[in-house]
Amino acid sequence: EVELVESGGDSVQAGGSLRLSCAVTGLSDGAYCMAWFRQAPGKEREGVAAIDSDGSTNYADSVQGRFTISRDSNKSVYLRMNSLKPEDTGMYYCAAEGTPKMVAADFGYWGQGTQVTVSS
């Protein structure tokens, strides 16, 4: 059974930082793309950052230069978020087995999400 478990969400003030983690179990190897998505209340889920099996990355324009996605040999994936803004508020989801284009429908596995709240 494949399982993705996110952690690290919190409430912070604007300008602060957070590091999200996603632990993956049940996938046989690391040859797949992983990504972080977020969804704010009343809005569609949007791709934030993706990392492919070769380490190449892709970021949404709104987070470029502030967020960094990474992964380790234990199949975990991380999202370092700096200079947080109120518009970064939302539920953040980890996803596996998709494409770097960050189309939600392409991803086969999802976590339950971790809440990030940024206050001004």
N, C-alpha and C positions, 0 to 999 in steps of 0.2 A: 504493500500500500504506500502510495506517495503522500508525503506530508510536508507542508511548508509552514513554518512557525515564525512569525515576526515578533520582534521585541524592540524596545528602545523609544517608543513614542512617549511624549510628555507635553506639558504645557510650559512654554518659554516666552520670554519677551522678545520683541523685535530686535534683531541684531545678534541674537543668541545662536547657539549651535546644538545640534543633536546628531547622534549616530544610530541609525537603524540597523538591525541585524535580521537575517533570515536564515534559519537552519533548515536544510533540505535532507530528507531521508526517503529511501525507497527508489531513487533513480540510480541506475547502475553505474554511470560514469559522469564526468563533467562535460561531455560533448554536447552541450545545449546552451542556448541563449537564455539569460535570465534578465528580469527587468523589475523595476519599481514603478507602480502606478499610484495615482492618488485620486480621491473623489471628495469634493466638497459638497456640502448640503445643497441639493437642487441643481447640481451640475453633473455632467457626464464624467465617467472615469477617463483620466488622461495619462498618457505615458510620461514618466519623469526622466528615467534613465535606464539604459540597457547595456548589458555586457555580454559579448558573444564568447564562444568557447576558446577563441584565439586571443582573448583579452581586449579586443577592439570595443570601443564604447560609443554610445550615442546619447545625447541629452536633448531635452526639450529646451527651446530658446529661453524660456522663462527661468531656467535654473542653471544655464550654462555659466561656468565660472564660479558658481556658489556651491554646487553639489558635486560629489565625487562618488562613483559607484566602483566597487571592487569585489573580488571573490577570492576564496582561498582553496587550498587543496582538499579541505574537508567539505566542499560543496556549499559552504555558507556564502552568502552574498551580503554586502554591506552598502549603506548609503550614508555618507558623511554630508551633513547639511550645515553650511555656514551662512552667516548674514541672513538669517531667516526673516521673512516678511509676513505680515498678517495674511496675505494672499496665498501663502504656503500651507495654510490651515486645511486639514482634511484627514480622511482615513487613508493611510498608506498601505498598499498591498504589494506583496512579493509574488512574482509569477515566473514560471519555468516552462521551457520548451516552446519558445516562440521565435520571433525574428527581431533584429535590431530596429526595425521600423516602428516597433511598439504599437502594433495594432492589437487591441485587447482580445479580439476574437481568435487571434492566431495562437494564443497561449493555452497550453493544455492543463496546467496546474496552477492553483492559486492558494494563497494563505488566507487567513481570516481577517487580517488587517491589524494595524496599530495606529492609534489616534495621535495626531500632531496638532497642537493648538498654539498659535503664535499671536500674542496680544501686543497691541501698539502702546 
